[in-house]
Amino acid sequence: MTDVVVAGAINTDLVARLPRAPDAGETVTGNEFNIYGGGKGANQALGSARSGVATAILGAVGADEFGRQRLADMNADGIDTSAVLVRQDTASGVALIIVERETGQNRISYVPGATLTITPTEAAEAVHRLGPQYLLTTLELPSDSIGATIDSARRAGATVLLNATPEPEGAARFLESIDVLIVNEVEATSLLGNVPVDWMSAAESLRELGPAWVIITLGALGAVATFAGEQASAPVPSVTVTDSTGAGDALCGAFVAALASGLGPEDALRRGVAAGSAACTVDGAQRSMPTRATIESLL
């Protein structure tokens, strides 16, 4: 049995580091460009695998150099890629990322490519075959395929976690079918339809929509959560931020891996926050996903 299946995008990130992000119609000259593996699904799968649990990924790539390299990267980290579909007529997903040199903040333009070709039947069959204890899904797959993935996981008795990104409004139809919801401040506000008075109250309001557990990530302030009504919070360790790309993915991957390892939700949350902090100290998304040893050193 697979400990964790992650459903989401497998992308290539084209990253430019600039003094600041350009305004509309403006050109800002940078001095650094890199190509990294990315995609929230792939990032989270790496975050889970590097925390030491058996991890598989459900996704799709094109029959191109980007797709071949991403598969090689994930295989090198021991991820089961048997549920990754290779499309002959569609390009692999690509993200264009600008990182501000002074703040580490990022701005992302995303072309999903092959990810959007995954059918509900393909998704459901992959989850059934892999038989995970935990399913962690983003909103990167087509909506009907996400629904089929969740339904198949629930039939198999898996715990279902949804990271409501990149477009959180798409999560509304799934909230009564999942066990755990993970969002950032922007995503929480989008789902609630208003700016909350405080984030713990926002977590409780989101729990009323269906999921038993809700985690809201707060960047430099850590995270707050409600676990079936038990409130918890986790501060961030002190780190020097160089690139925040992938921090949320690191948190999700480490959190689900900690659950799969037998830890309770509060301990898993602390590990997730530490993983997100560690990811901010390394450029690039996939290469910044920390190992279990790195997370433990921060804790």
Secondary structure as UniProt FT lines:
FT   STRAND          4..7
FT   STRAND          11..18
FT   TURN            24..25
FT   STRAND          32..38
FT   HELIX           40..49
FT   TURN            50..52
FT   STRAND          55..62
FT   HELIX           65..76
FT   TURN            77..78
FT   STRAND          80..87
FT   STRAND          93..100
FT   TURN            101..103
FT   STRAND          106..111
FT   HELIX           113..117
FT   HELIX           120..130
FT   STRAND          134..137
FT   HELIX           143..155
FT   TURN            156..157
FT   STRAND          159..163
FT   HELIX           168..174
FT   TURN            175..177
FT   STRAND          180..184
FT   HELIX           185..192
FT   HELIX           199..207
FT   TURN            208..209
FT   STRAND          213..217
FT   HELIX           219..221
FT   STRAND          223..227
FT   TURN            228..229
FT   STRAND          230..234
FT   TURN            245..246
FT   HELIX           247..260
FT   TURN            261..262
FT   HELIX           265..279
FT   TURN            280..281
FT   HELIX           286..288
FT   HELIX           292..298
//
